[in-house]
Amino acid sequence: MKLRRYVGLLPVIFIVACATDSARFGGNTVTYQDPKGINTVSNEFNLTDMNNIAEAMAKKILISPALRDTQGLVRIAVLPFRNDTSEYIKSQEIYDKITTILINSGKVRIVNASNDVVGALQAQQSGLYNQAKTAKIGNANGAKFAIQASLASMTNRNSNMRVNSYVFGIKLTELETLEVVWQEGRDIVKSSQR
């Protein structure tokens, strides 16, 4: 009987909790932050670093001589990202931010030949689908360039200070000639004291 009385109070408790300005979680107050703001909670790679790198690199790709000298839409393939840090960094998020800026510029199209996409195309050829309404193999547009990127880190510390250094590198390779036609890097150095 007592349990039913408490279960009946759950909607009221939920409404009161939602009406407050900030939520309490584990005894801590949780508030929203500006995703474009500067995050200085730790000296590890974070959203601020990812946004800064992605925006800077995408803009530099768009003004690179390789893209500037190419007429019409440029098709680019994105190759796997190399994370050479000791941290778990969702590298796909960096690529997604870079490719979003490139696509939205109206100058670039991304060729997505990932296993998932190719698998979906192959599944349409299996006979399971109406062949008059399926995408045909052999009609994809090839990429003129490929993007490769990597992130490496180094940590130095003593009894009073810890310094994390990150090196982001990205390059654009022309697929027909296999020549690297543009390359850029960016360093991020963050320190914290004890």
N, C-alpha and C positions, 0 to 999 in steps of 0.2 A: 504494500500500500504506500509506504513512504517513497519507494522508488518511483511510482507513477506520479506522485506529487512533484518530485524533482525533475522528472522527464518533461512534465508539462511546463516547467519554468525555462527550459532550454531556449525556446524562441525569444523569450523576453531577454535572457542573458545575451543572446546573440545580437539583438537589436541594440542594446545598451553598449556592447563592445564596439559595434560598427559606428556608433554615433560619436565616439571620441575622436580627437584630432590625430592621435598617434596610437599605434598598437603596442601592447606590452607582450614581449616574447621572452620567456625564461628570465623574467625579472629585469630585462633591458627594454628601453624605449626604442622603437623602430620608427624611423622617419625616411621619407623619400629624399633622394639627392638628385641634383641636376646631372644627367649622364654626360653632359659636355663640360661639367666642372672638373676641377683638379682634385684627384684623389690622392691624399698623402697619408693614408692610414698605415701603409707599410712601404718598404722599399722594394717590394716584389713587382713584377710585371703586372699591370692592371688595365682596366678599361680606358683610363686616360691615355696610357701609352699606346694601346691598340688604336684608339681613335686618331691620335696624332700621327702615328705611322701610316695608317691606311689613307688618311686624307692627303698627307704630304706625298706619298708615293703615287697615288692615283693621279694627282695633279701633275706630277713630274712625268709620268708616262704619257699623259695627254699632250704635253708640250715637247716631248722628246723629238729629235729630228726624224726618227724612224716613222712615227705616226704622222708628224707634220708633213712629211714628204709623200705620204700615201694618199691616193685619191679615193673618195667614197668611203663606205663603211669598212672598218678594219675588223677582221675576225681573229680572236685570240683564244688559244687554249690555255687552261690553267693547270699546271703540273703539280704533283703533290708537294706540300710544304714540309720543309725539314726543320724540326724543333730540336736544336742541339743544346737546350737548357736542361737543368735538373728539375724544372717546374712543369706542372701540367698546364699547358697553355692550349686553348682551343684554337688551333691555327686556322681552321675553316672559317672562324669568325673574322679573322683578319682578311682572308681572301674575299669573304662575302662583302665586307665593307669596301674593299678596293674595287671589286667588280661592280658593285652597285653604282659607285661614282662613275666608273668607266661607261657602263651601259646608259646611265641617265644623261651622259654628255651628248648622246646622239651620234657619236663618232665610232663607237665600238660595239661589237656583238661578241659574246662569249660562246665558244664552241664547247658544249658540255658532252664529253664522251666518257663520262664516268660509268662504272660498271652497272650502276642502277639504271641509268638512262638507256644504255645499250641493251641491258637485259629486258627492259620494257619494250623496246623496239623488236627484239628477237621474239618476245612472247607473242607479239601481234602476228608474227609469221607462222605460229604453231598450228594454225588451223582452228583454233578456239574462237577466233573473231571473224566477222564478216569481212572477207578480203577486199571487197569494194570500198570499205570504209577504214582501212588500216593505213598507217604510214608505211611507205615502201623503203626497203633497205637499198642503199646506194644513192639516195637523194640528198644526203647531208652535205653541207658546205664545209670544206676544209678550212683550217685556220692558217693565216699567214704568219702569225707569231705565236710564241709560247712564253708564258710567264713562269719563272721559277723563283722561289723565295726561301729564305732561311732565317732563323733567329738563334743566336748563340748567346751564352751568358758566362760571366766570370764573377767570382765573389772574392773580395779581399776583406780581411777583418783583423782587428787587434782587440785588446781588452776593452777599449772604449768606443770603437766605431766599426760599422759594417758598411761596405760599399758594394753594391751590385751594379755591374756594367752589362748592358745588353747591346748587341750589334745585330741590326736587321739589314739583310741584303736582299736585293731583288734584281733580276735581270730579264731582259726581253731578247729572245732568240728568234731570228728569221728562220722558219722551218725549211724553206727551200734550199737555203745555202748553209744552214746550221751555224751561222755567224751570230755572235752576241752583238746586237746592234745598239743596246743601251743597258746601262747598269748603274745602280745607285745604292747607297747605304745610309744608314742613320744610326747614330749612337745615342744611347740613353744611359746616364749615370745617376744613380740614386744612393744616398747615404742616410744612415740612421745612427744616432748615438745612444749609448746605454745610460 
